[in-house]
């Protein structure tokens, strides 16, 4: 069945919405010429004020989209917004109001964001655990880059509250990072945590959130963004990566129905098959410390240079991502291997405590996701093996990863299983890009 240009995704956005948001002039023209877009529930909060025009001195790269070796074009073009970019600019959205535009949060704001992320992010019948962060203020402060460590990071957060009840019904955040795009280093906004209250979906609020996010980002001088999604959007992504899971605690996963025993197999056989050989632990690894930041920056940037799309780190970003200052508990674990005074290998992962709701029953789960790996003296397979051992020792029930970086070399060898129901879609906003393979992606997201 062919898709209609007026069809909306689960968040209420159409192809034209995304085309305007991304500044894709040719696609905007094509969509409008072939039928435009139907009216929104919220007529006053369309993307019309986000239309942009490229300066006349910018040249178009006609080869973009055909030459896979140069997938980024018009990098230096300046984009002019038709809407005045000020914090005082009102956004008329009827019974709703924009909040968090000053990026100042109260304790109640953190509680509201946590509740929205935990209870609205997953489908009601999904077996995938809903993640919660405890305590909300320390963890969310770190994730939203709103602490003193990140005061020079141009973070943006946008929320939507109901005017009367003050209920937080929508939220999205972005923070400034540096990406290496086909060999060029560019400042972009990394957008994430887009979530809408279940009762208010399909009412055109997702375009409002993304429009305001892009407007505030451009006000801070950030003209492009990268974001990911798990569900298909009207615009094609530049890359798609699959999730893979390495099961560890089989009895727990069977109990909460995250893992189903294959036919003609027993629980004991599966426990034995997915056992982690802890005798392979390498005692040469130690936890990262603040004194390691300069070496880790150089190690990461040298390794990630081989990928077409990757993050470019500095001292502040490494400190924020790998040494977060949380008052209670750790979320990120980073281990280094030294050869003399030189760091040669690195692996990292983060741990999340979640709740899985299955058939009305709640199950507590502890999961781990792989983060950044840098093979040097050791192979990627050996680094992942060390990661598996640490994850098991921390009481995690399974480890998840994507088939990006160089992960495809070891996924099946280490008994990872592909998740055919979940995927990560990568989108670049306000740019043109050709399709990339998972092995071209050298960036990890929360």
C-alpha angles and dihedrals in degrees: 000000000000119000121244118228089231093055114117130213124228091283094053097254125136132204091262090053091057093041092056092043091053095044092238098161097181093050091046090054092046094050094047092047090053101051112308120226135302121248120279127231087240103048096178095057104059128136093255093105089053095062110123138194126212118230115261093240092062115099125218119235104225092189093061112120094023103059106063091192091067107038097157121071137176091021097161097044115127115226120212119206119217088211118076108247106227133127089235094060105117121228110206108209100152113231093012134072135203117244139178092040090135090049091235116137133192124205088259090053091055091049091050093049091048092050092049093049093046101044103031105035097077129051115258093246097037117124090205107107121254107233122226130183123220123231094018099209100054097041097041092044088058095044093048092047090231098133131096092265091064101039092123093048110099098231124178129193127179128188136177122216131185107252096225104035096029087222112161104235103164139028140173132167138191135183133193119261135160117244128195104225113189091325096319123105114225134174111238139165114250105213122199148142095056105172135159129196109259093236094054102047121121092034099105096259097125091065088050092054095046093044092053091044093053092044093053092044092053090048086060091050097260108129102173136048142192122208140164135219137186096212127061115266128202091257120065115249122235091232142007124207127188126227118239125192130205107204116217112161100044098176091053093046092049090050093055092039095242089124127035122203112243117245116279093014131111132223091247092054092051093047090053094046094052096040116132116230102228091182087078093068113132112223092198092081122092134178118272118258133195091258089063096061098098093049093045090052091054093042094051097044093048092051098042092051090085093067123082093223117032143133122264110215133209130185094270095050094047090050092049096047103038104026104037115177102231121166096214124035134336128272103174124054122190125180128191135197119210133203102198105311093336123095108224107168137029140180131177140178139170130229126218130186111218144174122229118202113204122172091338094310123114123221125187113226136183115206136177130209124199115241126179123350127186115188116202120141089004129054126249088250093056092047091052090049090055089048091052092053093050092046091053092048089054091057098251118159097213142354122230130199141158130243091245127106107029094315096120089074094071110018097101094034091059092045099253114163123217116242103220092187100056131056140161117236118198121211131185114203125213095012143080121247141170124225118286129200121233090255089060092061116092101168130096124206135198 
